[in-house]
Amino acid sequence: MASFKVTGGSRLNGQITPQGAKNEALQIISAVLLTNEKVEIKNIPDISDVNLQINLLREMGVQITKVNAHDYIFEANEIDLDYFSSDTYREKSGSLRGSVMLAGPMLGRFGKAFIPKPGGDKIGRRRLDTHIWGFKSLGVNFDFDSDELFFRLHTDSLKGASIILDEPSVTGTANLIMAAVLAEGQTTIYNAACEPYIQQLCKMLNNMGANISGISSNLLIIEGVSKLNGTKHTILPDMIEVGSFIGLAAMTQSDLTIKNAGVAHLGVIPERFRQLGIKMNISGDDIHIPAQEVYEIDTFLDNSMMTISDHPWPGLTPDLISIILVTATQAKGSILIHQKMFESRLFFVDKIIEMGARIVLCDPHRVVVVGLERKFPLRGITMTSPDIRAGVALLIAALSARGESLIQNIDQIDRGYERIEERLKLLGAQIERIQ
């Protein structure tokens, strides 16, 4: 298993361009199953999670043409439905969180689907109730294999329904949209997620001939159609990478420019980093972060301690909580960080504390960070990446630390960040991938 050997303390300089959005890509490439015509998708990130999903589609019978490293053409005109009952599918789909999003398009087009227990990050329980309850409302029956932890879903025909989600799940909303576009009649989805990923999916489906209104709101209205056509689609820049690079620049006192950052789709992300005292200049679609000796955390208007928490869009995405937490460790001032969604996502802070940070873990969801104001630099240690976002947070900490760090289990980082060490080396980072 690979590791990163990092020598910290170097100031970085230059330009970096974010990859295509991982979370959007997993939804978009699942949607190609909704039509037997060609779908051309551009700006797909070359990362392990997405590549596994593409390989899964290929084994299902989707004809895939790789135009270049980031552009593909998909044609799902000969799907092997027997493949879904195979041991190979159970094994491969069970290791990949994104495989759950194959269920919606499979039900919409073929009336059957299989959902494994979710794979991916070990950040807490990731239940499927929102997906299953929504499918039931559309007329889907299901059986659950408790031995293999596998859902088998089937329907004679999907019927439009009024659905109120129990939570604004992004993957749940995407799955139900992809099923409902081919259902008979009208479907309304209330309390729907409205992240840019969902907006992009809806726009792509409308370009294929779907009839979805309410895009960017939490109430989607879908008029079912009988058939979808091929289309072309370009994936947005990854907002999580953008936030990661802002935090990296601040922690390493670097002068960085993030090119083609997709500024219009970042929501509150720039403002949350500004609340940490990080300066940035936005010019067109680029973000320039100048080198700062010190950045000071804001307080609320009554001078009380700043709190930053995750929230469904247009609030702060939970995927950036780990990055913001680490970035706060070298700020001036204190902050309460509240991660509401996953009960294990903050448990990586023991390693940041070992590096010298002043952090109080209040409970599985809240930490207080007392900024060191660069008076006490972090020190390099050996650590293990527990998930994608915590792994990159540890990497940012290591790049800012004094001495050498070893980050193990970097396969987790590779799941979400494309050739990260190569791109950081171009900025002046001292980082090496070792076996």
Order of alpha helices (4+ residues) and beta strands (2+ residues): beta-beta-alpha-beta-alpha-beta-beta-alpha-alpha-beta-alpha-beta-beta-beta-alpha-beta-alpha-beta-beta-beta-alpha-beta-alpha-beta-beta-beta-alpha-beta-alpha-beta-beta-beta-alpha-beta-alpha-alpha-beta
